[in-house]
Structures are given as structure tokens and as C-alpha cells.
Amino acid sequence: MSNDYSNRLEQCGVWLSTLGLGVEHFVRGVSKVQHLSRDENSKLILEEAYKQGITHYDLVFDFPYFFDVFKEFSRDRRDKITFTTHIGNVYDERTGKAGKTRSINKIRKSFDRIMNDLDTNYTDIALIQFVTNLEDYNKVGKNGIIEFVKNLKQGGRAKTIGISAHNPDLLLKIIEKDEYDVIMYPLNFATGVLKSTEKLIEVCKEKNIALIAIKNLHKGKLFTTKKTDLSAYYSGGRKISLQLNQAATPALCFNYALNLGADSVVFGVKTVEELKENIHSYKTEQNVDYSYFVKKFEEIVSNGV
């Protein structure tokens, strides 16, 4: 696995490992696994990921109960790892859940608390959380959130700033209008065959914007030849039902996104075993041929099914 310096973020001094780890899956999705507590499981996954060469971590949800674990993990590695802090996701102490918000006051308090809880004075990527449409983006601007992330960068509290969305046409409009260092986008076989995705990747290269791919593994639903449904949330806005003649592998999915132009692919796991399986596939499957899957999804898109 390559841990090469990312040229697209070079001027900002940020490294992105080829494979990154999304922490919400094992923090939120698993309370106990194999007689381990959530914290114990989280520690094991983080340590194994770092051992395997993963140095970029996506802190998508504002979970105070996880930050002690990540603070301990990152304490002696802060200059060796990078992480993304999502701007617009805050923890509600009353419900014990994290959720999306466009309240600038809540966002400011959340960011300050996260930095305090992690015992650090900066994040590598301050990323505006999941913009759904232009109305939502206009609200982000009107409420002062864009100005807030720009000020974080100017003040050194964020090395880079970014934005995430699941609609490629929306992201194209956003990055043509405002300047960002990073975008986060679901890049997989379902979205990769879209002309709008092709254009998005092209514009990112022209503007020197780093692309972090998410939803790349489709929750493992392509790792089977049984009929399966792919949610619209992962597939460019449209639910897809399909049956494959051959099963995909993590290596096929990872390499597809990276070869299209992703700087890093962030994926989630729930156990150490799942983490090892995904990385082993990536490291050992050489000369992967994903032409069958590209053709299959091109047919789905062209037929509108």
C-alpha cells in the first residue's frame, strides 16, 4: 500500500494514505463484539489499521465517548497521522446521538469541544458535512459556516477545508463557485460510470482539489452473486437492484476508485477481522480487472434500471 505524499494537498502539508479508515462504523454500529467493549474494539481496530499503513482517519460523527480512545491513539502519532473533522455534525447530550445541523453556534461549540477532547489545536481537514442540494448549500453560506471553515484555515486550526455531497452535479456547482482543498464523494461502480462523475473528477484535477472516495464498498453488497439492492444514498440518487455473475472484492472496488482519480478511499469496518480481510485483498490482488463490473453498471445506467 502506498503512503506517498498527496501532491494535491502538498502546499497545505497534509498527507493522505491511499486507504483511509472511517471510524463511525465501529464506534456507532457495534456496542459489543466478541466479548469486547466498544472502546476495546475501537482501540484494536485503530492500532491494526496504523500497523497496516493506514494513516488517515475520518471522524465523521461527533461522538464524545470515542474521543478518549482516539486521543490516546493519536497522542504520540499526531505528526504521523491525519484526520477529517466534519463541520455540521454535532452531538446531542439529551438524546445521546449525533446529527446534522446548520446552526453556526452549535458548530462552533462542537468544533472547540472536539479539539479540546482530542487535545490538539488543529484538524487536517475541516469538512462541511453532507450538502444535499443548492438550498442546503445556500443555507450553509447564509449561516456563516463557509466563513467559519475559511477562518479555521486562516487561523491555523485547520490545514485544509473541504465539503461533502452525494450528487456530482451539485458538487460541480459548488466547486465552481467557491474554493475548497478537498471534496468527499461516493465513488464506486454505480457512480463512477456517470458522465457527471467523470466531469467532477476532471474539474478536481484542473483545480487541484483532492478527492476522498467514500461508499466505495457498497457495504459489501457486491461481494456476492445473489440478487441485491443498492441504496440510492450510495448510488448517485437512484436505488439499483442487480444480480452479478461474479462477485467483486475489496481490491476491485478500491482500485477502481483510485484509478479513476481518488486520492484516498475511506472505508468502514466493524471488526479487526473485517479490516484485515479488506487490506489483505488490496495488498495481494494484483492486476485487478474490473471491466465486467464497469460494463454491468454502464448497462444499468443506460437502461435506466
N, C-alpha and C positions, 0 to 999 in steps of 0.2 A: 504494500500500500504506500502510495506517495504521500509525503508530508511536505511537499515543495511549497515554497513561498508563493502566495497568490499574487500574480502580477497586477490584478485588477484592484487590489487593496494596498499595493506596495507603498504608495505615497502616505497612507494612513498608518503604516506599521502594524498591520493586522495579518496574522497567519490563519488560514483555514485548512484543516485537514481534509483530505479527499472525502472521507466518510465522517460525518458528524453524528452526534447522539442526541435524540430528543428525549428529555428526561420525564416528560409528563406521563408517559405510558407506565413506567414502573412506579412512579410516585402516586399517581391518581388511580390507576387501574388495578393495583394489587395491594391489598391490605396485609395479606399473608401469603407466602409461597414456600412450600417445602419446609414448613415449621419455622420460617424466618419472619421476623417482623418487617414492616415496610422499610424502616430505616436500615436494617441489616441487609435486606435485599438491595436497596439503593447503593449502599457502600460497596457491595461486592460487584455490582454492575459497573459502577464508575471506575473502580480500580482495574477491572478486567478490560474495560474499554481503553483506558490510558495505556495499559500494558500492551494492547494490540495496536497502538499507534493512533488512536482517536484523540484529538486534542481540541476539537470544537464541540461545544455543548449548547443546546437550545433550551433556555429556561422559559418556555412558552407560558406557563401558568404561574401566577403569583401565589406560591404555596409556602407560607412561613414555616410550616413544620418540616419542610425539606431543606431549608437554607442552612441549618446547622450541619447537616450532612455534607452539603456542597462546600460550605466554608471550611470544614475540616479537610475535605478532599483537595481543595484548591490552595490551602494555606501556604504550602511550600512549592506550589506549582504555578503561581499566578502569572509569572512571566513565560510560562511554557504552554499555557492553555488560553483559549479564547471562549467567550460565551456571548450569546444574544439575550438581551433583556427586552421583553415585549412591552411596548408602551400602549396602554389601553386595556390591560387585563389586570384586575385588582381583586384582592381577597376580601371577602365579606365576613367579618368575625361573627356576625349574628347567625349566618347560615352555615359557616364553615366551608363555603365554596368560593371558587374564583370565577369571575365572569367579565365579559366585555363592558367597557364603559367609554363614554366620550366626555366625561367630566374632568376638566383640567385640574381641579382641586384634588380629586381622588387620585389622579395620575401622578401629580407632584408628590403627594404624601406616600404613595405606593413606591415610587422610584427611590425616594430618600430612605424609606424603611428597608428596601431590598439592599441598597448599598451598605446600609448600617448592619443589617443582618449577615451579609456576606463579608463584612469587614474589608471592604475595598472602596476605593474612591473613584472608580471608573468602570464602565462596561465597554466591551469591544464593539458591540453593535446595539444601538438603541433603535428598535424596530417597531414602527406603528402597526398595531395589531389588526389584522384581517379587515381590510376595507371591502365592503360588499357591493357598493355602487357609487356613482358620482355624487348622489345626495349625501351619502355617508362621508365621502371624502371632503365635500364642501363643509360639512359639519366639523370634521377634523381641523380644517383650516380656520373656520369661524371661531371655534372654541379655543384657539391658541395652541393646539397640540403640535402643529408643524413648527411653529416658532419655538416651542418648548424643546423639541428634539434638536433643532438647529443651535439653540443656546447651550444645550448639553455638549455638543461637539465643540463649539467655540470656547466653552469654559473648560474643556479637557475631561469632562465627566463621561463622555462617550467618544471613542476613537472614530467611529463611523455611524452613519444613520441610514435607516432603511425603511421599507414598507412591504407588507404582505397583502396579497389578494389572490383569489382563485380564478378570476376572469382575466384572460390575456388581453382582451381589448381594453378593459378598464386600466390595467397596469400600463399599457402603451400610452393612454391618455395622460396618466399620472406622471410618468417619467418624461414625457414631452413637455409637461407644464412646470414641474418642479425638479430640483436636483437631489438625487439620492445616491449613496455609495453602494447600496445593496438592495436587491429585491428578493423576496421569498415567494416561491410559486410551486404549485403541484405539477411536477414534471414527470410524466410516466407514459406508458404506451397509449393511453387514452387521449392525453392532451398533446403529446409530442407530435402526433400526425396532423394537428390543426395548423392551418396556414397562419392563423393569428399568433400561435406559439412560435412558429418559425420567425415571424416578423419581430416578436418580442425579443427573442434571443439575438437577432441581428442588431436591433437598436441598443441592447445592453452592451454588445461588443463595441459599437460605434461610440457610445457614451462612457465606456469604461466603467460599467456598473457590474458588480459581482452578482451572480445568480446562485442562490441556495435552493436546491430542489427538495421539495417535501412530497409526501403522499406517494413516494416512488414505488413502494412495495404493494400498494393497494391492500394493506392488511393481510398479505399473503394469499389473497383470493385467486391469484393467478398461478399458485403453486399446486394446481390440481387440474384434472381433465373432466371433473364433474361440472355440471351447469352451475353458474354462479352469477350473482348480481353485483355490479359495481355502482356505488352510490354516486349521485350527481355531484356531491361535495368533493369527490376525488377525480371526477371525470370531465371537467370543463363545463359543468352546469347541466349535464344530462345523464340520467340513470341508464346503465347499459346492462343487458342480460346477454351472456355468451357462454359457449362451451368450447374449450380448446382441445385440439388434437394432441397437443403436447404441453406439458407443464413448464412454466417458467421457473427460474431460480433467482435468488437474490443477485447473483453475479450478472445475469442478463439485465435485470432491472437497473442495477447500479450503473453498469457500463453504458446502457442506453442513454441515461440522463447525462452522464459525464461526457460521452462522445457528442451529444447534441450541443454541449456548451456550459453545463453546470460547473461551478467552481467547487461546490461541495454538495453532497447528498446527505441530508439529515434523516435518519430513520429511528423508529422507536422499537423497543423490546420490553418484555415483561420479566424475563429471567436471564441469568448468565448463560444458560444453555442456548437460548434463542440468539443471544448476542454472538456467541462463538460460532454457531451454525451460519449466520449471515456473513460474518467476516471470513470464515473458512471458505465459503462459496466464492467470495470475491477474490481471495488470495490464490485459490487453487484452480479455478476455472479460467483457463486461458483461451484466447482466440474465440470468444463467445460469438455466436451467430444468432442474432435476434430478428432476422429477416422475416421469419414466419409470423412473429407477433406484430411487426410493423404492418405487414400485408393484411393480417386479420383485422387490425384496428382501422386501417385505411378503408377496408370494405365496410366496416360498421359505420364510419363517418359518412362515406359516400352514399350508402344506402339509407342513412337516417334511422338505423335500428338501434 
